[in-house]
Amino acid sequence: MPVVPLLALALTAGPQVDAKALLRAWQERGDGAAVSTQVVVHEGQAESAALAEPCVLAWDPQGPRLALRQGGLTVALAEGRLRAAHQAGSTAIDQPVGSAALAAWQAAFAEMPWPQPAMLLLAADRWPADMDPAAGTLVLQQAVREDEDQVVRLKGDHGSWVLRFRGSPHARLVEAVRRIDAGPRVPEGAWIEWRMRFEHAEPESGIFEPPVEGRPRVGRLEAVMPDKPAAPPRPATRPGEHEVEATPEQRGDTIRPQP
């Protein structure tokens, strides 16, 4: 796919938007958002959907600083370090990340679809092209005004993004749709879609400072989650049938959105 300038418009479905100025203004401005995410999986004639656990994101280009709070879990990237702790847990992550801040953040999550981390941590000349490697190199497909919104559509070899902004003069991202429709994780003719809604939320007190002091350090985000009692084994239903151990998802020890 040829790379086109960010200002170029491939389609004209409404008054055009200065996409470069819109995205740069969003990239340079700190904010916070309460996030809800629906994961939709489509294959053949079948389609299933699930809701990921809600979370709150906060970001500040001065630093830069980035944080997520999901239930009792807080994950933050600030001062060149990735820190994470759970209020009901006993361990913590506290490690330097240097220039690999975005890679470290993405590696902490089994699935991390939100666009804000890449927006904040990628160099301006690499965003949005490199914001989602799973979708491929993203190029601008369309940037138009739809009623009171400004909508930017991006396309890559393996997927696409739609970013919907609202407000003036400081537009906020209110919705985003990420679709992966090709590549090793998606069968031919199938797709996975993350439908995200962002409601403005002032960054919470202490969100950039997880409580890591005095806790043993671990290397994986799953290891800071509190221990939960295993789900009771599934009872045998036929003579000779064995009980089945609960899966990690049944035990609740994963933060990955499960389709």
N, C-alpha and C positions, 0 to 999 in steps of 0.2 A: 504494500500500500504506500503510495507516495506521501511524503510528509508535506503538509501545506502550512503556510503562515497562520498564526493564531487568529489574525484578523480576517482571513478569507472565509467566505460563506459558501457552502456547497448547495444549500437549499434556501428557498425564500418562501416561508409560510406566514410571514408577518413582518412588522417593522424590524429592521436589523438592530442588533445590540452590539456595542463595542465590547466584545468578549474579553479582549486583552485588558482593557481598563477595569472591567467588572471583576475579573479574577484576581488582578493585581491588588485592587482595593480590598477584596476579601482576604487575600493572603497577608496583607500588612496590618490587619486589625484583629486584636484579641477579642475573645467572646466566650460564651458558654452555651451549652445546649443540653436539654433533656432529650434523649434519643430513644425512639421505639423502632424496632426492626422486625419486619416479616420476611421469612425465608420461604420462597416458593420453588418447588422442584417440578419440572414438567418433562415427561418422557412418554412418547407415543401418545395414547389417548388418556394417560393417567396424569394427575396433577395433585400434589400434596402441599400443604402449607403449615408453618409453625411460627410461633412468636419467640424471638430471642428475649432473654431477660433484659428489661429496661436498664439504661445506664445514663450517667451524666458525663459529658466531656467538657473540658476547659482548656483553652489554649491562649498563649501570650507570645507574640513574636519577639518581644524583648527577652532575650535569654538564649534561645527560645525555651518556653516551658509548655509542657503538655501533660494532661492528667485525665484519668478515667476513674469514676466511682461507680461500682456496681454492687448493690447491697452493702455488705461490710468490707468489700475489697476496694483498695485504693492503689492505683498504679500511676506513677508519675515519672516524667523525664524532665530533669532540670539540672543546671550546673554541670552538664556533661555526664550525669549519672542516671541510671534507671533504678528506681526504688519501688518496692511493692510490699504491702502487708495487708492482712485481714484483721479486723477488729476482734474476731473470735479465734484467731490463730495464734501460733507461738513462734513462727519463723518469719523471715523477711528476705527480700532481694535487695541488694545494694551493690551495684557494680558499675564501673566506668564503661562508657560506650564510645567516647571520642567522636570521630567523624561517622561512625556507623550507627548513629542514633536511630534512624528510621528502620534499619534492618533489625536492630535490637528490639524496638517496639513491636514490629510485625512478628518477630520470632516468639514473642511472649504469648501470643494468642493463637489458638487453633484456627480461628477465622476472624479477620479484622477488616470489615468492609468499609468502615467510615472514611470519607475523603479528607477529613481535617488533619490527621497526622501527616499525610504526604504533603498536603498544602503547606503545613507549617515547617516541615523538616527538609523538604527538597529545595535545592537551589531554584531560583525563579526561572532560569532558562531550561530547567528539566521538568518543571511542572506545568501542565498536567501530563505531558508525554509519558513520564515514568511513574505516574502515581499508582498504577496497578499492573505489575508485571503479568499477572494471570490473564489480564485482558489483552496484553500486547501493547505495543507503542500506540498511545492514544493521540488522535489528531482531531481537530475541530471539524464536525460535520455540519453543525447548524447553531446559530445564536440569534434568537428572535425574542420579541416581546409578545407575550400572550396575556391579554387583559392587563392586570396590575403586576404580572410576574415577568421576570427575565429568565429565559430557559436556554441552557447551554447543553448541546448534545455532542458527545465525544465517541469516537469509534476506533477500535483496535482489531487486530486479526482474530482474537479469541473472545471478544466481548465488547460491551459498550457501557457508557454512563450517561445519565440525564441528571443535570443539576438545575434545580429550580430556586431562584432567588426572589426575595420580596422586600419591598421597602425602598425609600429614597430619603436622603442621598446615600445613606449607609445601608446597602442591601445585605440581608441575612440569608443564608442558605436555609430553606424551609423543608425541602424534600430532595431526595436523591434516589435513583434507581440504578443499581449495578447488575448487569446481566453477563454471565459467562455462558457462551453458547458453542464453544469449540475447545479442543485441547484434550489432554489425557484424562481429565476428571469428568468429562461430559460425553456420553455416547452420541453418535450421529443423530441429529434431529431432536436432541434434548437440550434443555437449558436450565440453569439455576439463576434465580433472581433474588436480590436483596432490596426490599422496598423500605426506605428509611424516612422517618419524619423527625424534624428537629424543631423543638420549641425553645425559645430563648430562655436561658436560665443564668443568672449571675453566678460566677464561679464561687463555690462554697469555701468557707473558711478552712484552711489547712489542706485543701485538695492537692496542692503541689508538694505536700510534706507528709508522706505516709509514715506511720509510727514504727520506724525500723530500729530505734535505739534499744539496745539490750536484748535483741532477739538473735538467735543463731541464723547465719546466712545460708540460703539455699540458691540453687541455680535455675530452677524452673518455677513458673507461675503456679502451676498446679500444686507445688509443694508448700505454698503459703496458705492454701485453703484449709479451713479447719476440718478435722476428722469428723465424718458423719457415720452414724451406725449403718451398717449394711442393711439393705432391704431384706426382709425375710425370704428365704429360699422359696421358689415356686413349688408347691406341694405336688407329689406324684399323683397322677390321675388314673394310671393303669398299673396293674400288678407288674413289678419288675422295673418300672420306670424310675430313673434317677432324678433326684432334685437338681435344679439348675442354679448355679451361682449367679447373683445379681451382676449386671453389667455396670461399667463405670457410670453410664448415663442414668441407670436406675438408682445408683447410690448417690447421684447428685454431685460427683466430684469432677465435673467438667464444666467449663464456662463456654464451650463451643455451642453456637446455635445449631440445633439438630433438626434437619428437615423432617 
